[in-house]
Amino acid sequence: MLTKLRAFSHKLKALAQSSMFRYIVRRLLYMIPVALGISIIAFITMYAAGDPISLIRAGKPNVNQDTIDGLKAYYGLDKPIPVQYLSWLTNILQLNFGRSLYGGQPVNGIIGPKIWPTIELQIVSLLIAFAISIPIAVYSARKPYSKQDITVTSFSLFGVSMPTFWFGLLLIIIFSFTLGWLPSAGSQGAAGFLWWGNSFLDQIAHLILPVTVLVYVSLAQNIRLIRANMLEVLRSDYILAARASGISERKVVYQYALRNAITPAVTFLGISLGTMIAGAPMTEYVFSWPGLGRQYVASTLNLDFPTVMAITMIITIMTLVANLVMDVLYVYIDPRVRIR
């Protein structure tokens, strides 16, 4: 037993001394001022949008002054703005997001069940888009300026330029209302009805349309990026030398060229996830997906400041963590990258 504890202690010590561990710790420390800066911007923006108590008074003009004073004291609006921010930030660090302005329900209870549906939708879309974009981009780069390459380029350009809400509505009209093949809203069937016979296939059916929208938008960006990098790498001297030495074309393309061309795309994955999360409100609203994006839109329309600010901070943390994971993955994919 003592030997196992010593071995485990040595492993922990080696991990703490490793460059990767120090790099991750350093990145986590860098995330702190970024998150603080975004929290300040979010707080100031929400405060500039209006006083919640004034909004309540506008909707219910008969509320007496004692009730107004009680609400101000409850939400801390009777204190200076810096004190309000520090109080809000302290509660956020304790995972206490306060109470909604509508109904007084805890914000944690509102957004808690909606975090996983958003993560599910975003991660599935991102991975599918990245997996599909690699063979398409490689095929296009191996035949530059051919009919196939022009088709792929036009397809990508259309995807980048297309509004996601318009594409979502188009898919709903075709596959839900006209053909009746897929559900148009939600993440699961109504009570007593499951698409395709069981709960698992029902979830798959509800995922198809929103995932298709997010995949197409992300797919277009990935194809353009990987194709451009592949065109540059395939003209490199070491690729010409590998071909001249008799190495198979498939090995040259996928083992040598693709590994160097894909590294910028991996970094772009973190940015893509941030972009997809930023576009989630519109996609989730169109498909009535029960995630953070749809709740964000509903809370914004209701001027529910505590809920909006809580979702803003959660999306910020998700984006920062995604970029950290992509940077670490970048190091493993490209051996030329060294961290200190």
Buried (B, 14 or more C-beta within 10 A) or exposed (E): EEEEEEEEEEEEEEEEEEEEEEBBEEBEEEBEEEBEEBBEEBBEEBBEEEEBBEBBBEEEEEEEEEBBEEBBEEBBBEBEEEEBBEBBBEBBEEEBBBBBBBEEEBBEEBBEEBBEBBBBBBEBBBEBBBEBBBEBBBBBBBEBEEEBBEEBBEBBEEBBEBEBBEBBBEBBEEBBEEEEEBBBBBBBBEEEEBBEEEEEEBBBBBBBBBBBBBBBBBBBBBBBBBBBBBBEBBEBEEBEEBBEEEBEEEEBBBEBBBEBBBBBBBBBBBBBBBBBBEBBBBBBBBBBBBBBBBBBBBBBEBBBBBBBBBBBBBBBEBBBBBBBBBBBBBBEBBEEEEBE
